[in-house]
Amino acid sequence: MILSVYAYGQPVLKKVAEPITAEYPELSKLIADMWETMYHAKGVGLAAPQIGRSIRLFLVDSTQMMEEGQESDGIKRVFINAEMLEQSGPVWSYGEGCLSIPDIHGEVERPPLIRIRWQDENFDTHEETFTGINARVI
């Protein structure tokens, strides 16, 4: 089901989202609906607060952004209760958009490397370093 994407200025987008557990109601359906919503909106990432849920859940699919010969592959993953552990490297500017701010794009500076810890949809814990476009999308 395609969900409504909340626009910039909505209070839910300003709140610190809450962690969730495996008992969160209808989590699998929510994740499936978020994928459908993100693809319908032609996005590469979507966070639960953007659809009105103040929980620590986001998903990304950067595979569509990768070009042949790039040094890294794209990722398609669900991130639950993610924690930023490290950001490093000289910031680089890249044109970005946001589904909550439709039709507006701008140059955003971000570091090229991040290391995060998160849980997947099975609540298995992972820790990984991401670089380049993948770091930016996350």
TAZI-V990857 format. One record per residue. N is the residue number from 1. RES is the residue in one letter. PHI is phi in whole degrees, 0 to 359 (999 if undefined). OMEGA is omega as a letter, one per 40 degrees, with the letter a starting at -180 (999 if undefined). Layout:
n=N res=RES phi=PHI omega=OMEGA
n=N res=RES phi=PHI omega=OMEGA
//
This chain:
n=1 res=M phi=999 omega=i
n=2 res=I phi=280 omega=a
n=3 res=L phi=262 omega=i
n=4 res=S phi=285 omega=i
n=5 res=V phi=264 omega=a
n=6 res=Y phi=286 omega=a
n=7 res=A phi=274 omega=i
n=8 res=Y phi=313 omega=a
n=9 res=G phi=106 omega=i
n=10 res=Q phi=292 omega=a
n=11 res=P phi=305 omega=a
n=12 res=V phi=298 omega=a
n=13 res=L phi=281 omega=a
n=14 res=K phi=259 omega=a
n=15 res=K phi=278 omega=i
n=16 res=V phi=283 omega=a
n=17 res=A phi=288 omega=a
n=18 res=E phi=269 omega=i
n=19 res=P phi=293 omega=i
n=20 res=I phi=233 omega=i
n=21 res=T phi=242 omega=i
n=22 res=A phi=297 omega=a
n=23 res=E phi=275 omega=a
n=24 res=Y phi=302 omega=a
n=25 res=P phi=297 omega=i
n=26 res=E phi=53 omega=a
n=27 res=L phi=298 omega=a
n=28 res=S phi=299 omega=i
n=29 res=K phi=293 omega=i
n=30 res=L phi=300 omega=i
n=31 res=I phi=298 omega=i
n=32 res=A phi=299 omega=i
n=33 res=D phi=294 omega=i
n=34 res=M phi=294 omega=i
n=35 res=W phi=302 omega=a
n=36 res=E phi=299 omega=i
n=37 res=T phi=296 omega=a
n=38 res=M phi=298 omega=a
n=39 res=Y phi=294 omega=i
n=40 res=H phi=299 omega=a
n=41 res=A phi=274 omega=a
n=42 res=K phi=61 omega=i
n=43 res=G phi=262 omega=i
n=44 res=V phi=244 omega=i
n=45 res=G phi=200 omega=i
n=46 res=L phi=207 omega=i
n=47 res=A phi=252 omega=a
n=48 res=A phi=306 omega=i
n=49 res=P phi=301 omega=i
n=50 res=Q phi=291 omega=i
n=51 res=I phi=244 omega=i
n=52 res=G phi=90 omega=i
n=53 res=R phi=252 omega=a
n=54 res=S phi=274 omega=i
n=55 res=I phi=231 omega=a
n=56 res=R phi=274 omega=a
n=57 res=L phi=213 omega=i
n=58 res=F phi=213 omega=i
n=59 res=L phi=223 omega=a
n=60 res=V phi=221 omega=i
n=61 res=D phi=220 omega=i
n=62 res=S phi=265 omega=a
n=63 res=T phi=300 omega=a
n=64 res=Q phi=288 omega=a
n=65 res=M phi=269 omega=a
n=66 res=M phi=281 omega=i
n=67 res=E phi=252 omega=i
n=68 res=E phi=304 omega=i
n=69 res=G phi=92 omega=i
n=70 res=Q phi=292 omega=a
n=71 res=E phi=288 omega=i
n=72 res=S phi=228 omega=i
n=73 res=D phi=271 omega=i
n=74 res=G phi=287 omega=i
n=75 res=I phi=234 omega=i
n=76 res=K phi=227 omega=a
n=77 res=R phi=211 omega=i
n=78 res=V phi=254 omega=i
n=79 res=F phi=239 omega=i
n=80 res=I phi=239 omega=i
n=81 res=N phi=53 omega=a
n=82 res=A phi=292 omega=i
n=83 res=E phi=232 omega=i
n=84 res=M phi=281 omega=a
n=85 res=L phi=259 omega=a
n=86 res=E phi=201 omega=i
n=87 res=Q phi=224 omega=a
n=88 res=S phi=207 omega=i
n=89 res=G phi=98 omega=i
n=90 res=P phi=291 omega=a
n=91 res=V phi=298 omega=i
n=92 res=W phi=228 omega=a
n=93 res=S phi=266 omega=a
n=94 res=Y phi=207 omega=i
n=95 res=G phi=288 omega=a
n=96 res=E phi=232 omega=i
n=97 res=G phi=230 omega=i
n=98 res=C phi=216 omega=a
n=99 res=L phi=296 omega=i
n=100 res=S phi=274 omega=i
n=101 res=I phi=230 omega=a
n=102 res=P phi=298 omega=i
n=103 res=D phi=65 omega=i
n=104 res=I phi=237 omega=i
n=105 res=H phi=233 omega=i
n=106 res=G phi=203 omega=i
n=107 res=E phi=283 omega=i
n=108 res=V phi=234 omega=i
n=109 res=E phi=266 omega=i
n=110 res=R phi=216 omega=i
n=111 res=P phi=287 omega=a
n=112 res=P phi=277 omega=a
n=113 res=L phi=223 omega=i
n=114 res=I phi=225 omega=i
n=115 res=R phi=233 omega=a
n=116 res=I phi=227 omega=i
n=117 res=R phi=240 omega=a
n=118 res=W phi=205 omega=i
n=119 res=Q phi=247 omega=i
n=120 res=D phi=271 omega=a
n=121 res=E phi=293 omega=i
n=122 res=N phi=263 omega=a
n=123 res=F phi=65 omega=i
n=124 res=D phi=278 omega=a
n=125 res=T phi=272 omega=i
n=126 res=H phi=228 omega=i
n=127 res=E phi=221 omega=a
n=128 res=E phi=206 omega=i
n=129 res=T phi=259 omega=i
n=130 res=F phi=238 omega=a
n=131 res=T phi=230 omega=i
n=132 res=G phi=59 omega=a
n=133 res=I phi=301 omega=i
n=134 res=N phi=299 omega=i
n=135 res=A phi=298 omega=a
n=136 res=R phi=295 omega=a
n=137 res=V phi=294 omega=i
n=138 res=I phi=293 omega=999
//
